[in-house]
Amino acid sequence: LGGVFRIKAVVSTQSTGYFQHYYITNNLSSLMSGSPKASVDREQIYQWVQNLLNPETREQSLAELSKKRELVPDLAPLLWHSFGTITALLQEIIAIYPLISPPQLTAQQSNSVCNALALLQCVASHQETRSYFLMANIPLFLYPFLHTTSKLRQFEYLRLTSLGVVGALVKPDDKEVIQFLLNTEIIPLLLRIMEHGSELSKTVATFILQKILLDDHGLAYICYTYERFKSVTSVLQSMVDSLVREPSGRLLKHVVRCYLRLTDNPRAKEALNRTLMPEQLKDGSINKMIKQDDNSTKRWVQMLQRNLSNSKNTPQQF
């Protein structure tokens, strides 16, 4: 994979307050670059971190640190090793659990939690703090947000930002991360978002699934039983059908890569070749949806078709 999504923040004024809109660009160079682009006031950064401990100053400090997080390369260690800071971020997250069901979350509350999640994404993406982040089981605090199904904008931003944290974890191809995720309920959560989420959420969720599949442990886990394998391919099939109606080049790229990786498992390849591969991928009609300059997706489709045509006649059944 040539890169990974980058999550950026845009704040737009609404009559009900401020929405923090996290969106994905096609710049696949990194998910959190971490290289400073301008000078920052270190003393002010320290003060904002300290202010996170005070509920009265926390919201403003979250907003400021979230905006400045890419300008401070060592912000993740600073957040992790500062007394009480991670606890304050988790308090901000846990406080809105009662507002999830029934959905009562306001735009302002969503914005504040998204800022807290952005700082956790910073911690998740940093090499020094990633293992601590996992050992503390912090990703599990985000799963209630991934469980939500409300189509309201504040809930969609919450899901998307939570997915961004998981995306930051899987970016470095760390086997410890994949093993951690496989021991949780992440696969069913991803599949539900891939099937019912917005295009942006579907794209990030499919990217995370792709990264899990690219790990040997992840591929073996999904192909261990036919039920697991079928649940994944059923959702991928549904996504291909949706993409025919509403094309999205960036989403198609990750769907194709998931299918290609599945063909690396002999039993999965045999099952795909028999009945489970979408006709659009088998007959090449999917190529009409690929952008002219998207050479990687074109190459993956060709490799996928070649892998299927080279499938042995010897049954490799689940």
Phi and psi in degrees as a GROMACS rama.xvg file:
@    title "Ramachandran Plot"
@    xaxis  label "Phi"
@    yaxis  label "Psi"
@TYPE xy
-76.6333  -8.68205  GLY-2
174.364  -156.689  GLY-3
-155.697  163.837  VAL-4
-63.8806  154.607  PHE-5
-118.117  127.047  ARG-6
-96.2197  124.08  ILE-7
-117.49  166.804  LYS-8
-120.683  136.575  ALA-9
-131.929  128.668  VAL-10
-105.34  125.044  VAL-11
-121.823  141.544  SER-12
-81.8699  130.993  THR-13
-126.989  162.265  GLN-14
-63.7679  -25.6481  SER-15
-91.9938  -0.36168  THR-16
137.18  -150.36  GLY-17
-111.941  132.293  TYR-18
-103.859  134.92  PHE-19
-98.2444  110.586  GLN-20
-101.643  108.478  HIS-21
-92.1011  124.251  TYR-22
-132.093  165.92  TYR-23
-112.954  131.8  ILE-24
-104.311  172.055  THR-25
-88.6579  9.51544  ASN-26
-77.9068  99.5387  ASN-27
-94.2501  29.2384  LEU-28
-78.5552  -37.6672  SER-29
-165.808  164.202  SER-30
-97.5439  -27.4404  LEU-31
-145.32  101.285  MET-32
-62.8735  -45.1658  SER-33
77.9243  -3.30391  GLY-34
-91.8838  128.489  SER-35
-65.3485  138.687  PRO-36
-115.52  -8.69671  LYS-37
-158.469  162.134  ALA-38
-74.58  149.077  SER-39
-129.488  154.824  VAL-40
-83.3901  103.382  ASP-41
-61.7885  -40.2088  ARG-42
-62.0131  -35.7321  GLU-43
-68.665  -38.9409  GLN-44
-59.402  -46.9871  ILE-45
-60.1294  -38.9126  TYR-46
-67.0845  -42.1461  GLN-47
-63.3103  -40.288  TRP-48
-62.2446  -43.1148  VAL-49
-64.3767  -35.9541  GLN-50
-70.1517  -14.7321  ASN-51
-63.3537  -23.6009  LEU-52
-75.1036  -17.7907  LEU-53
-100.328  115.583  ASN-54
-55.0322  -27.8373  PRO-55
-75.6168  -26.2216  GLU-56
-109.735  -0.211043  THR-57
-65.2689  -45.8508  ARG-58
-59.7534  -45.5813  GLU-59
-66.2292  -39.9272  GLN-60
-66.5884  -38.5593  SER-61
-60.0245  -44.698  LEU-62
-63.4913  -44.1043  ALA-63
-68.4454  -44.4648  GLU-64
-67.005  -35.2553  LEU-65
-63.4631  -39.7924  SER-66
-69.4235  -31.8314  LYS-67
-96.3329  -0.169581  LYS-68
-62.4  -30.2414  ARG-69
-79.6318  -10.7356  GLU-70
-93.2527  -6.818  LEU-71
-121.685  95.4944  VAL-72
-58.5957  -31.1108  PRO-73
-101.919  23.5392  ASP-74
-64.1767  -38.4709  LEU-75
-60.311  -52.462  ALA-76
-60.3489  -36.2172  PRO-77
-62.2979  -44.3382  LEU-78
-65.093  -43.9185  LEU-79
-67.1743  -41.5184  TRP-80
-91.0056  -5.12547  HIS-81
-79.3802  135.331  SER-82
-59.8593  124.641  PHE-83
78.8068  -4.28555  GLY-84
-67.7259  -48.9108  THR-85
-63.9795  -37.4541  ILE-86
-59.8123  -41.1143  THR-87
-63.6434  -40.4929  ALA-88
-65.1655  -40.5419  LEU-89
-68.9356  -34.694  LEU-90
-61.0634  -40.8175  GLN-91
-61.5302  -38.0841  GLU-92
-72.7932  -49.9739  ILE-93
-63.8475  -30.5008  ILE-94
-61.0589  -25.0333  ALA-95
-98.3144  0.877099  ILE-96
-52.472  -44.9852  TYR-97
-64.3538  -16.574  PRO-98
-91.4791  0.0344669  LEU-99
-78.9257  -43.9377  ILE-100
-140.591  116.658  SER-101
-67.6243  155.02  PRO-102
-66.1465  111.513  PRO-103
-128.462  8.18116  GLN-104
-67.9368  132.457  LEU-105
-91.2193  166.097  THR-106
-62.075  -41.1128  ALA-107
-65.2328  -41.5064  GLN-108
-65.0693  -41.6299  GLN-109
-62.0601  -41.7025  SER-110
-61.5781  -42.5642  ASN-111
-66.1689  -43.5523  SER-112
-67.0614  -37.9601  VAL-113
-61.8103  -35.4986  CYS-114
-66.0922  -40.1095  ASN-115
-64.1118  -40.7328  ALA-116
-65.8248  -35.0724  LEU-117
-62.6854  -37.1297  ALA-118
-70.9564  -36.6547  LEU-119
-66.8301  -34.0367  LEU-120
-62.1317  -38.412  GLN-121
-59.8969  -43.7593  CYS-122
-66.8575  -40.7563  VAL-123
-66.0313  -30.6755  ALA-124
-88.4051  -12.6772  SER-125
-86.6616  134.511  HIS-126
-60.8052  -35.9477  GLN-127
-72.4864  -29.7622  GLU-128
-109.493  -7.78259  THR-129
-60.2252  -45.87  ARG-130
-64.9558  -41.1561  SER-131
-59.6755  -41.437  TYR-132
-57.2831  -42.6012  PHE-133
-72.7946  -44.4441  LEU-134
-60.9765  -29.4099  MET-135
-83.9177  -0.134277  ALA-136
58.5517  29.4282  ASN-137
-63.7283  -34.4731  ILE-138
-55.4861  -28.1852  PRO-139
-64.2338  -26.2031  LEU-140
-67.7807  -18.4392  PHE-141
-89.4789  -18.9331  LEU-142
-60.9287  -35.1955  TYR-143
-57.6238  -31.7069  PRO-144
-72.0565  -34.8302  PHE-145
-72.3787  -20.39  LEU-146
-74.8471  -20.9489  HIS-147
-66.2463  149.968  THR-148
-125.38  -2.71792  THR-149
-60.6117  138.593  SER-150
-86.9682  -2.19331  LYS-151
-59.4572  146.056  LEU-152
-59.4996  -39.5614  ARG-153
-65.1517  -31.6204  GLN-154
-76.3489  -35.5175  PHE-155
-63.8834  -41.9958  GLU-156
-63.8731  -37.3336  TYR-157
-63.8552  -45.3934  LEU-158
-63.0372  -45.3624  ARG-159
-64.1895  -41.2457  LEU-160
-69.3662  -36.4464  THR-161
-64.1116  -41.612  SER-162
-61.4369  -34.1859  LEU-163
-61.826  -34.8376  GLY-164
-66.4895  -45.107  VAL-165
-65.6099  -37.9515  VAL-166
-61.4777  -36.9286  GLY-167
-65.9306  -33.3474  ALA-168
-68.1219  -43.1368  LEU-169
-82.3414  -12.126  VAL-170
-55.7262  -43.6567  LYS-171
-81.3725  9.33662  PRO-172
56.6728  50.2608  ASP-173
-95.4536  118.452  ASP-174
-63.8004  -31.8169  LYS-175
-61.7951  -39.2043  GLU-176
-65.3686  -47.8892  VAL-177
-61.3755  -42.9297  ILE-178
-62.4297  -40.7342  GLN-179
-59.8705  -48.8802  PHE-180
-64.1112  -39.0392  LEU-181
-65.451  -23.8355  LEU-182
-84.5005  3.13211  ASN-183
-117.698  -172.579  THR-184
-94.1613  27.3097  GLU-185
-63.8501  -37.7128  ILE-186
-60.692  -52.4215  ILE-187
-58.8281  -36.5519  PRO-188
-65.23  -43.6172  LEU-189
-62.3069  -43.5778  LEU-190
-63.2158  -38.7359  LEU-191
-67.0244  -40.3968  ARG-192
-67.5514  -39.1216  ILE-193
-61.0245  -30.5856  MET-194
-88.4596  -34.5779  GLU-195
-122.839  -3.96475  HIS-196
-80.1871  179.881  GLY-197
-71.8868  170.361  SER-198
-59.0877  -41.6399  GLU-199
-65.2066  -45.2242  LEU-200
-64.542  -40.9907  SER-201
-59.3816  -41.0129  LYS-202
-65.1689  -46.0102  THR-203
-67.4127  -42.7784  VAL-204
-62.5654  -40.6662  ALA-205
-68.1821  -36.4633  THR-206
-61.6619  -42.7705  PHE-207
-63.9658  -43.8688  ILE-208
-60.2819  -40.8549  LEU-209
-58.6753  -45.0237  GLN-210
-64.666  -36.6641  LYS-211
-64.8397  -43.469  ILE-212
-64.9967  -34.2632  LEU-213
-68.975  -17.6323  LEU-214
-83.9398  136.149  ASP-215
-59.0603  -39.272  ASP-216
-62.0556  -43.3598  HIS-217
-65.3514  -43.2286  GLY-218
-62.6301  -44.4236  LEU-219
-63.8589  -37.2979  ALA-220
-64.2775  -47.9255  TYR-221
-69.0939  -31.4749  ILE-222
-95.0086  8.49737  CYS-223
-67.4971  -39.4248  TYR-224
-126.626  155.938  THR-225
-64.7497  -34.5198  TYR-226
-62.4807  -44.7332  GLU-227
-63.0517  -48.1063  ARG-228
-59.9149  -45.2228  PHE-229
-66.4806  -36.0163  LYS-230
-63.7314  -36.4741  SER-231
-72.2804  -47.8519  VAL-232
-67.9684  -29.7689  THR-233
-64.0195  -42.5264  SER-234
-68.9173  -41.7866  VAL-235
-61.1102  -41.0796  LEU-236
-60.7622  -44.9217  GLN-237
-60.6198  -37.3771  SER-238
-68.8048  -39.2219  MET-239
-61.9974  -43.692  VAL-240
-60.535  -39.967  ASP-241
-68.6109  -37.1912  SER-242
-67.198  -27.3589  LEU-243
-64.5585  -38.5998  VAL-244
-79.8502  -40.3279  ARG-245
-131.264  87.0942  GLU-246
-62.5468  143.032  PRO-247
-147.377  109.861  SER-248
-61.8584  -41.5327  GLY-249
-70.7174  -33.7305  ARG-250
-72.8402  -41.4903  LEU-251
-58.6287  -38.8322  LEU-252
-54.6195  -44.6283  LYS-253
-79.1841  -31.0276  HIS-254
-64.0233  -45.6225  VAL-255
-62.0615  -41.7659  VAL-256
-65.9525  -34.4448  ARG-257
-64.2344  -45.6348  CYS-258
-61.4056  -43.5493  TYR-259
-60.844  -42.9227  LEU-260
-65.5707  -36.5129  ARG-261
-61.4931  -29.6856  LEU-262
-71.556  -7.56198  THR-263
-76.4248  -13.3034  ASP-264
-97.6875  121.857  ASN-265
-56.692  -42.4974  PRO-266
-68.6941  -39.7937  ARG-267
-65.4828  -41.2566  ALA-268
-62.3866  -40.9733  LYS-269
-64.2115  -43.2943  GLU-270
-65.6484  -39.857  ALA-271
-63.7592  -42.0539  LEU-272
-66.5307  -32.9725  ASN-273
-74.3961  -57.4261  ARG-274
-142.823  -16.1335  THR-275
-101.964  2.18557  LEU-276
-90.5571  127.465  MET-277
-57.2406  138.645  PRO-278
-59.6138  -31.795  GLU-279
-62.8101  -29.4482  GLN-280
-85.9059  -31.787  LEU-281
-73.2677  -40.5159  LYS-282
-93.4643  -1.55985  ASP-283
83.8949  1.5365  GLY-284
-66.6148  -17.1935  SER-285
-64.8924  -21.68  ILE-286
-60.6775  -24.6223  ASN-287
-65.2253  -22.9901  LYS-288
-90.5668  -8.75192  MET-289
-87.2365  132.86  ILE-290
-63.0958  149.765  LYS-291
-57.6017  -36.4335  GLN-292
-95.7762  7.20842  ASP-293
-89.7317  75.8738  ASP-294
-69.4665  -31.4245  ASN-295
-65.4401  -44.9466  SER-296
-65.1062  -39.9629  THR-297
-59.7584  -42.7504  LYS-298
-65.7166  -39.589  ARG-299
-65.2536  -39.4695  TRP-300
-62.0454  -43.5104  VAL-301
-62.623  -43.1174  GLN-302
-64.176  -39.0762  MET-303
-62.6327  -47.0196  LEU-304
-64.5112  -37.4139  GLN-305
-67.6951  -42.0569  ARG-306
-60.3981  -40.5762  ASN-307
-70.1844  -38.704  LEU-308
-69.5081  -24.5972  SER-309
-90.7904  6.90667  ASN-310
-63.6431  134.106  SER-311
-73.3408  155.058  LYS-312
-76.4894  -14.8742  ASN-313
-66.4847  121.114  THR-314
-59.9114  134.746  PRO-315
-126.909  74.1724  GLN-316
-92.8509  155.965  GLN-317
